């Protein structure tokens, strides 16, 4: 069963509060982020697939622990990361590092040893239930009424990924607005074809 974590922000162009949709793929991450006192050296590294909500988790965590998040850590100077880690240890504060790749190659030996001891958190690929709930949440943030039966039709026919779910919802919204029609079967099918190829929307 899925649920949602409300975030302290409203996305640009949306009247709906942002949320993180929880399912089997990311629930363990959410639970770990509520208990930073249990992390080794109060440090955790989070990674996962594109568009999987890593930054949203970081924003949620930062709202409770200001200054305790480095998003896109692999792009930051390693010496600066090491100084941030040292400062967090001195302050007794938790530090969440978000990496955009599963492997963060660290050349600085002192930093590599510290990061090797950190808690590793991974968001897995979405299952059917999470994909369906994420689709409905993304549509709600856009003010888009997907129509009855949309997840049941779309999920078995689409690529199972966070990025694909986001693209399909965006394409449904675009087509619906362009044609000035509700998001029903013909719109779902055409959105699938646009995102995944001409035959995908007509699969049984």
TACORMO-V161162 format. One line per field, one symbol per residue. ss: DSSP state (A for helix, B for strand, O for the rest). psi: psi as a letter, one per 30 degrees, with the letter a starting at -180 (. if undefined). A space follows every 10 residues. Layout:
ss = ???
psi = ???
This chain:
ss = OOBBBBBBBB OOOOOOBBBB BBOOOOAAAA AAAOOAAAOA AABBBBBBOO OOOAAAAAAA AAAAOOOOBB BOAAAOOAAA AAAAAAAAAA AOOOBBBBOO OOOOOOOOAA AAAAAAOOBB BBBOOOOAAA AAAAAAAAAA AAOOOOOOOA AAAAAAAOOO OAAAAAAAAA AAAAAAAAAO OOOOAAAAAA AAAAAAOOOA AAOO
psi = klalkklhlk kkgkgkkllk kkaffgeeee eeffhfffkk ghkkkklllk gggeeeeeee efffikggkj kheffkkeee eeeeeeeeee fhkljkkkkf kejjjkfjee eeeeffflkk kkkllkaeee eeeeeeeeee ffgkjfkkge eeeeefflki leeeeeeeee eeeeeeeefh lliaeeeeee eeeeeflffe fgk.
